[in-house]
C-alpha cells in the first residue's frame, strides 16, 4: 500500500469548498483513496472521496494528513491528490 503525507494549505482547513474540490479529485481517480490525520491508525482512515468524511476529519490549516491507496499507479494518484491538498483554493 502506498502512502503520502500532505499538509492542508487551505486557510479554512478541509472544510466546504476545499473539501468539495478534494473529494471530486479523489472520486476522479482510478483507485480508492483513504485519508486520516497523521498518527491515526490506517484502519481508522476515511473515504477520501466523501465530502462528509472530509469535513468530519476536522483538518485545519497546517494539519498533516496521510493519504493511502493500493494498486497500480497508487504513487502517482497520491501525489496528484497531495498537490490538491497543498494548494490554498481560497486564496484570492
C-alpha positions as a Markdown table, in Angstrom:
| # | Residue | x | y | z |
|---|---|---|---|---|
| 1 | Unk | 0.0 | 0.0 | 0.0 |
| 2 | Unk | 1.3 | 3.4 | -1.0 |
| 3 | Unk | 1.2 | 6.3 | 1.5 |
| 4 | Unk | 1.7 | 10.1 | 1.1 |
| 5 | Unk | 1.7 | 12.7 | 3.8 |
| 6 | Unk | 0.3 | 16.1 | 2.9 |
| 7 | Unk | -0.2 | 19.4 | 4.7 |
| 8 | Unk | -3.5 | 21.2 | 4.5 |
| 9 | Unk | -2.8 | 24.5 | 2.8 |
| 10 | Unk | -6.3 | 26.0 | 2.8 |
| 11 | Unk | -6.6 | 28.8 | 5.3 |
| 12 | Unk | -10.1 | 27.5 | 6.2 |
| 13 | Unk | -8.9 | 23.9 | 6.6 |
| 14 | Unk | -10.5 | 21.0 | 4.9 |
| 15 | Unk | -14.0 | 22.5 | 5.0 |
| 16 | Unk | -16.7 | 23.3 | 2.5 |
| 17 | Unk | -15.1 | 24.4 | -0.8 |
| 18 | Unk | -11.6 | 22.8 | -0.3 |
| 19 | Unk | -13.3 | 19.6 | 0.8 |
| 20 | Unk | -15.5 | 19.6 | -2.2 |
| 21 | Unk | -12.6 | 20.2 | -4.6 |
| 22 | Unk | -10.6 | 17.4 | -2.9 |
| 23 | Unk | -13.5 | 14.9 | -2.8 |
| 24 | Unk | -14.1 | 15.4 | -6.5 |
| 25 | Unk | -10.5 | 15.0 | -7.3 |
| 26 | Unk | -10.4 | 11.8 | -5.3 |
| 27 | Unk | -13.5 | 10.4 | -6.9 |
| 28 | Unk | -12.0 | 11.0 | -10.3 |
| 29 | Unk | -9.0 | 8.7 | -9.5 |
| 30 | Unk | -9.0 | 5.1 | -10.7 |
| 31 | Unk | -8.2 | 3.8 | -7.2 |
| 32 | Unk | -9.9 | 4.0 | -3.9 |
| 33 | Unk | -8.1 | 6.5 | -1.6 |
| 34 | Unk | -8.3 | 6.9 | 2.1 |
| 35 | Unk | -7.4 | 9.9 | 4.3 |
| 36 | Unk | -6.5 | 10.1 | 8.0 |
| 37 | Unk | -5.0 | 12.5 | 10.4 |
| 38 | Unk | -1.3 | 11.9 | 10.7 |
| 39 | Unk | -0.7 | 9.5 | 13.6 |
| 40 | Unk | -4.1 | 7.8 | 13.4 |
| 41 | Unk | -4.2 | 4.0 | 12.6 |
| 42 | Unk | -4.7 | 3.1 | 9.0 |
| 43 | Unk | -7.9 | 1.2 | 9.9 |
| 44 | Unk | -9.4 | 4.5 | 11.1 |
| 45 | Unk | -8.9 | 6.1 | 7.7 |
| 46 | Unk | -11.9 | 7.6 | 5.9 |
| 47 | Unk | -13.0 | 7.5 | 2.2 |
| 48 | Unk | -11.2 | 10.5 | 0.6 |
| 49 | Unk | -14.0 | 10.9 | -2.0 |
| 50 | Unk | -16.7 | 11.6 | 0.7 |
| 51 | Unk | -17.2 | 15.2 | 1.4 |
| 52 | Unk | -18.9 | 14.4 | 4.7 |
| 53 | Unk | -16.0 | 12.3 | 5.8 |
| 54 | Unk | -13.5 | 15.0 | 4.8 |
| 55 | Unk | -15.4 | 17.7 | 6.7 |
| 56 | Unk | -15.8 | 15.4 | 9.7 |
| 57 | Unk | -12.0 | 14.9 | 9.8 |
| 58 | Unk | -11.6 | 18.3 | 11.4 |
| 59 | Unk | -8.3 | 19.0 | 9.4 |
| 60 | Unk | -7.4 | 22.7 | 9.9 |
| 61 | Unk | -4.8 | 24.8 | 8.1 |
| 62 | Unk | -1.4 | 23.2 | 8.6 |
| 63 | Unk | -2.7 | 19.8 | 9.7 |
| 64 | Unk | -0.8 | 16.8 | 8.3 |
| 65 | Unk | -2.9 | 14.0 | 6.8 |
| 66 | Unk | -2.0 | 10.7 | 5.4 |
| 67 | Unk | -3.3 | 9.5 | 2.0 |
| 68 | Unk | -3.3 | 5.8 | 1.2 |
| 69 | Unk | -4.1 | 3.8 | -1.9 |
| 70 | Unk | -3.4 | 0.3 | -3.2 |
| 71 | Unk | -2.9 | -0.7 | -6.8 |
| 72 | Unk | -1.1 | 0.1 | -10.0 |
| 73 | Unk | -0.3 | 3.8 | -10.2 |
| 74 | Unk | -1.0 | 4.4 | -6.5 |
| 75 | Unk | 2.1 | 6.7 | -6.0 |
| 76 | Unk | 1.0 | 8.9 | -8.9 |
| 77 | Unk | -2.6 | 9.1 | -7.6 |
| 78 | Unk | -1.5 | 10.1 | -4.2 |
| 79 | Unk | 1.0 | 12.7 | -5.5 |
| 80 | Unk | -1.8 | 14.2 | -7.6 |
| 81 | Unk | -4.2 | 14.4 | -4.6 |
| 82 | Unk | -1.5 | 15.7 | -2.2 |
| 83 | Unk | -1.0 | 18.6 | -4.6 |
| 84 | Unk | -4.7 | 19.4 | -4.3 |
| 85 | Unk | -4.4 | 19.5 | -0.5 |
| 86 | Unk | -1.3 | 21.5 | -0.6 |
| 87 | Unk | -2.9 | 24.3 | -2.7 |
| 88 | Unk | -4.8 | 27.1 | -1.0 |
| 89 | Unk | -8.1 | 27.1 | -3.0 |
| 90 | Unk | -9.4 | 30.0 | -1.1 |
| 91 | Unk | -6.5 | 32.3 | -2.0 |
| 92 | Unk | -7.6 | 35.4 | -3.8 |
